[in-house]
Each structure stands twice: as structure tokens, then as C-alpha cells.
């Protein structure tokens, strides 16, 4: 199993996650105004609370390699 540093993944994909959150709120709470930046910040906090710094993922979820751990 490979490991990913979850906070770096969330940070790197932040703009994509914000768009996904916005789509989600529009789908499930149409007409409700949500501050996407605040929602994303809360989402980040929840991810950090519920995940380890390094999360194991199946090797099939990884393509290519980086420079290693920091």
C-alpha cells in the first residue's frame, strides 16, 4: 500500500474541492447561500480531524512517484 500526505492532497486540490462543494450545496440546498471558502475551511478541519497525516491508499490509486516524504 502507498501512503499520501492527506493535508498536501487537500491543499493541492483545494480549488477543485471548492467547486465540488459548491456543486454539492447547489444540488442539495438550492437557494441557500453558502460561503464556499468558509465551507472549504471547515471541510479541511474535518479531514484533518478524521484522517491521519499519512493515509494508506491502495497502490492502484497512485500513478508516478514524487521525491518522497518531507
N, C-alpha and C positions, 0 to 999 in steps of 0.2 A: 504494500500500500504506500502511496505517496502522501506527503503532507503539504498543506498550504497554510500560509500565514494569513488567517482569515481577515484581520484588520487591513492588511495590504490589499487583499482582494476587494473588500468592500470599498476602500478608498479609491482604488483604481477604476472600479465600475460605478462610482458614485453617480455620474450623470445618467448612465443607463438605468440604474436603480431608481433614480428620481423620476424618470419618465415612466417606468413601470408602476411606481407608487401612484403617480398622477392618473395613469390609465385605470388603475385599480379603484381609486376613490371615485373617479367619474362613472365607473361601472356599477359600484356597489352603494354609492352615496351621491347620486346625481343631484345637482343643485346645492350641495354643501360645499362651502368654500374652505379649502384646506391649504395651509401654508406648507408647501411641499418641502421647503428647506427645513422647517421645524419637524415635519413628519419624518424626513430622512435622518435628521439628527437623533430623533427618538429611536428610529429603526436601528441605527448604528449602535446606540447604547444597549438595545435589547440583544443584538447579535453578540456584542462583547460579553453581555451577562450570561448568555446561554451557550456560548461556544468557548472552546479552549483557544489559546493564542495560536497553537498549531493544531489544525484539524486533519485527521486522516481521511483521504478520499481514495477510491479505487484507482489503480493505475490507468484504467481506461478513461478516466476523466482528465488525464494530463497528456498534453502533446508538447514536445520540446522540453528544453531544460533551461534554467536560469543559471545564475552564478553561485547559487547555493544560499545557505542561511546567512542572515545578517546578525 
